[in-house]
Amino acid sequence: MKRSIFASIFAAGALLSGSALAQNAVGIATSSAGSFYHTMGSVMAATLAEKNNIQMRVQPFASPNIHLPAVNAG
């Protein structure tokens, strides 16, 4: 549980950095739709979009081997 809370805080901090705010939309990579992490990513996206007026997109991926290169590529 502590690990997921830390990951959520880290992700929120990364999303709110200056370079992320300069973009038109910010994507959140999550595991497949219907999973706990996808639900958590959807809630984070909705909250950040509502409170900070940022366009957020939740992008589900099958595994970290797929979504990490996509996140790294921008």
N, C-alpha and C positions, 0 to 999 in steps of 0.2 A: 504494500500500500504506500509506504514512504517513497518507493521508487517511482510510482506513477504520479504522485503528487509533485515530486521533484521534476519529472519530465514535463508535466503540465506547466509548472512555473517557468521552466527553461524555455519551453515553446512560446509561451505568452511573451516573455522578455524578448525573444528573438523576433517575434512578429511586430513588436512595438518599437524596434530599433529604427533609426532614421532611414536606412535604405529600404526597409519594408514599407514605410509610410509614403515614400516617394513614388511607389508603384501604383498602378490603377487598381490592381486586385492582388490579394495575398492568398496563396493556396496552403492548405493544411493536408499533409499526407497522413492517411490513416490506414489501418488494416481493412480487410474486406467489410462490405456493408453488412450491418446486423451485428457486428462484434462490439464488445465493450469499448474498445478504443475508437471505433468509428463513431459511436454514440457520444463519447467524451469529446472528440474532435468537433462534432456537429454542435454540441452545446457551447464549446469554446468559441467557435466561429460565429455563432449567433450572438453571443454575449459581446465579443469584441466588435462585431459589426454594429451592434446597437449602441454601445457606449462610446465608441471612438469614430463612428462614421467611416469605417473602412469596409470596402467590398471584400468579402471572404469567400473562398471556395474550398469545400472539402473534397479531397481527391482520394478515393479508396484504391488501394493496391493490394495485390495478393500476398506479397512478402517483403521484408526489408531489403532483400537482394534486388528488388525491382524499384521500390520507392526511394531508396537512398541515392542512386545515381540520378534519378529524376529531380530530386531536391537539390543535389549538387549542381546540376546543369542550369538550375534557375527556373 
